[in-house]
Amino acid sequence: SSPTIAAAMHGIERGWIPMTLPASTYQIRESHDLDTNVGHGTFAFGAADAEQFRASLTALPADAVIQRIDISRAQKELEGYTFYRHDDFYLAVNWNRRCGEFWLAHSR
């Protein structure tokens, strides 16, 4: 079975997974490096709480510098993703496919 938000509570408590992910989140995949405090993950979510999830996020301005991410924002946007910031995380969400990625935004 794919990891659910309930199964991911340990990662949320440790600050490796954003606490803003909706209750319907599933297929959570997360990896992090304790030495460098770099973290990344992917997830999917249900339609029921998509609007509540969207309301919890802050859109990232087009000119915002995204640090510690080794992907192309322009390429992700072409693929249908929108970029957001929430607490210590950057998130890229594809609302049509109801999936996304997250990255730790900075070292602690």
Sine and cosine of phi, psi and omega as CSV:
sin_phi,cos_phi,sin_psi,cos_psi,sin_omega,cos_omega
0.00,0.00,0.52,-0.85,-0.03,-1.00
-0.99,0.14,0.56,-0.83,-0.03,-1.00
-0.87,0.49,0.71,-0.70,0.04,-1.00
-0.97,-0.24,0.08,-1.00,0.01,-1.00
-0.88,0.48,-0.59,0.81,0.02,-1.00
-0.90,0.43,-0.66,0.75,0.01,-1.00
-0.94,0.35,-0.35,0.94,-0.06,-1.00
-1.00,-0.04,0.08,1.00,-0.08,-1.00
-0.83,0.56,-0.61,0.79,0.02,-1.00
-0.85,0.52,-0.72,0.70,0.02,-1.00
-0.92,0.40,-0.57,0.82,0.05,-1.00
-0.92,0.39,-0.72,0.69,0.00,-1.00
-0.88,0.47,-0.56,0.83,-0.01,-1.00
-0.99,0.11,-0.08,1.00,0.03,-1.00
0.99,0.12,0.32,0.95,0.01,-1.00
-1.00,-0.08,-0.30,0.95,-0.03,-1.00
-0.76,-0.64,0.72,-0.70,-0.03,-1.00
-0.89,0.45,0.72,-0.70,-0.01,-1.00
-0.96,0.26,-0.15,0.99,-0.02,-1.00
-0.99,0.15,-0.15,0.99,0.00,-1.00
-0.85,0.53,0.65,-0.76,-0.09,-1.00
-0.94,0.33,0.29,-0.96,-0.03,-1.00
-0.87,0.49,-0.45,0.89,-0.03,-1.00
-0.99,0.11,0.05,1.00,-0.05,-1.00
-0.88,0.48,0.66,-0.75,0.05,-1.00
-0.56,-0.83,0.00,-1.00,-0.05,-1.00
0.77,0.64,0.69,0.73,0.02,-1.00
-0.98,0.21,0.82,-0.58,0.10,-0.99
-0.82,-0.57,0.77,-0.64,-0.08,-1.00
-0.60,-0.80,0.63,-0.78,0.12,-0.99
-0.63,-0.78,0.50,-0.86,0.01,-1.00
-0.45,-0.89,0.35,-0.94,0.04,-1.00
-0.89,-0.45,0.93,-0.37,-0.04,-1.00
-0.90,0.44,-0.51,0.86,-0.03,-1.00
-0.94,0.34,-0.66,0.75,-0.04,-1.00
-0.98,-0.21,-0.17,0.99,-0.04,-1.00
0.85,0.53,0.61,0.79,0.12,-0.99
-0.99,-0.14,0.73,-0.68,0.00,-1.00
-0.63,-0.77,0.48,-0.88,-0.01,-1.00
-0.48,-0.87,0.50,-0.86,0.07,-1.00
-0.35,-0.94,0.20,-0.98,0.06,-1.00
-0.77,-0.64,0.35,-0.94,-0.03,-1.00
-0.33,-0.95,0.26,-0.97,0.14,-0.99
-0.75,-0.66,0.35,-0.93,-0.03,-1.00
-0.53,-0.85,0.34,-0.94,-0.02,-1.00
-0.99,0.12,0.26,-0.97,-0.03,-1.00
-0.95,0.31,-0.47,0.88,-0.17,-0.99
-0.84,0.54,-0.64,0.76,-0.05,-1.00
-0.91,-0.42,0.41,0.91,0.00,-1.00
-0.88,0.47,-0.68,0.73,-0.03,-1.00
-0.92,0.39,-0.63,0.78,0.05,-1.00
-0.90,0.44,-0.65,0.76,0.04,-1.00
-0.88,0.47,-0.74,0.67,0.00,-1.00
-0.85,0.53,-0.65,0.76,-0.03,-1.00
-0.92,0.40,-0.37,0.93,-0.04,-1.00
-0.99,0.10,-0.15,0.99,-0.11,-0.99
-0.98,-0.21,0.45,-0.90,0.07,-1.00
-0.95,-0.33,0.87,-0.50,0.00,-1.00
-0.87,0.50,0.66,-0.75,0.01,-1.00
-1.00,0.02,0.83,-0.55,0.00,-1.00
-0.83,0.55,0.49,-0.87,-0.05,-1.00
-0.86,0.52,-0.50,0.86,-0.04,-1.00
-1.00,-0.09,0.11,0.99,-0.02,-1.00
-0.92,0.39,0.67,-0.74,0.06,-1.00
-0.99,0.10,0.83,-0.56,0.01,-1.00
-0.98,-0.20,0.94,-0.35,-0.04,-1.00
-1.00,-0.02,0.45,-0.89,0.13,-0.99
0.91,0.40,0.39,0.92,0.06,-1.00
-0.86,-0.52,0.80,-0.60,-0.07,-1.00
-0.98,-0.21,0.63,0.78,0.07,-1.00
-0.81,-0.58,0.25,-0.97,0.05,-1.00
-1.00,-0.04,0.89,-0.47,0.04,-1.00
-0.87,0.50,-0.67,0.74,-0.02,-1.00
-0.87,0.49,-0.67,0.74,0.01,-1.00
-0.90,0.43,-0.70,0.71,0.01,-1.00
-0.88,0.48,-0.65,0.76,0.01,-1.00
-0.91,0.41,-0.60,0.80,0.09,-1.00
-0.88,0.47,-0.51,0.86,0.01,-1.00
-0.99,0.14,0.01,1.00,0.08,-1.00
0.98,-0.19,0.19,0.98,-0.02,-1.00
-1.00,-0.04,0.53,-0.85,0.12,-0.99
-0.89,-0.45,0.64,-0.77,-0.07,-1.00
-0.99,-0.14,0.63,-0.78,-0.04,-1.00
-0.65,-0.76,0.24,-0.97,0.13,-0.99
-0.81,-0.59,0.64,-0.77,0.13,-0.99
-0.51,-0.86,0.88,-0.47,-0.05,-1.00
0.76,0.65,-0.85,-0.53,-0.08,-1.00
-1.00,0.00,0.27,0.96,-0.12,-0.99
-0.82,-0.58,0.53,-0.85,0.32,-0.95
-0.99,-0.15,0.61,-0.79,0.07,-1.00
-0.77,-0.64,0.60,-0.80,0.14,-0.99
-0.87,-0.50,0.86,-0.51,-0.10,-1.00
-0.85,-0.52,0.73,-0.69,0.13,-0.99
-0.97,-0.24,0.97,-0.23,-0.11,-0.99
-0.94,0.33,-0.52,0.86,0.01,-1.00
-0.94,0.35,-0.66,0.75,-0.01,-1.00
-1.00,-0.02,-0.14,0.99,-0.03,-1.00
0.79,0.61,0.84,0.55,0.07,-1.00
-0.55,-0.83,0.23,-0.97,0.00,-1.00
-0.24,-0.97,0.03,-1.00,0.07,-1.00
-0.74,-0.67,0.39,-0.92,0.09,-1.00
-0.64,-0.77,0.45,-0.89,0.02,-1.00
-0.67,-0.74,0.63,-0.78,0.18,-0.98
-0.89,0.45,0.78,-0.62,-0.13,-0.99
-0.99,0.17,-0.45,0.89,-0.02,-1.00
-0.35,-0.94,0.28,-0.96,0.04,-1.00
-0.98,0.19,0.43,-0.90,-0.02,-1.00
-0.99,-0.14,0.00,0.00,0.00,0.00
